[in-house]
């Protein structure tokens, strides 16, 4: 359960699709647009939909809801997934992580440091901003470098082995890349259209986001969780 829940946390990013540029960008330009965009991201709130494929039983799970993410300057990122379907919450204040399933009256509690220990720290790097893609990943274009709308499709393999994050696929906004090529700056600080995270077991999660609200000053209190009365607490 913990492995699947952790996989769900790793694909957090959104941008709007736009038409292709007349001259395709280089891999270096796409990576630079990604890194420069995330450098300015402080917090984001967005709607999301996801699809997880569990390879061992060849089964798909779908979900949707709202996500909040905050990146304090001197602390680990805080996040909150409020699922409307299935009804559950995944919340972290940067120190603790809570997986709450109200229908089962259970909450799984774990520390961020334990969840992302050792080689799995690369998963936390991805979650908190993709600010160092070229440092942490071997990056290449996908077999189809651009989608039908002209957005760029990347494949990333972590340089440090991780059970949680074995492979990552990203679709990067063509608009963000063209902003960089034209001005040297990226105004779109959330330039990912879609992401697919694959763990070492072959499980895959795709998440798409809509209606992003960026750098609105989300309060720290939104990332704390008070365990309801009568709920069973489970710790690894």
Secondary structure, 3 states (H helix, E strand, C coil): CHHHHHHHCCCCCCCCCCCCCCCCCCHHHHHHHHHHHHHCCCEEEEEEEEEEEECCCCEEEEEEEEEEEECCCCCCCEEEEEEEECEEEEEECCCEEEEEECCCCEEEEEEHHHHCCHHHHHHHHHHCCCCCHHHHEEEEEEEEEECCCCCEEEEEEECCCCCCCCEEEEEECHHHHHHHHHHCCCCCCCCEEEEEEECCCCCEEEEEEEEEEECCCCCHHHHCCCCCCCCEEEEC
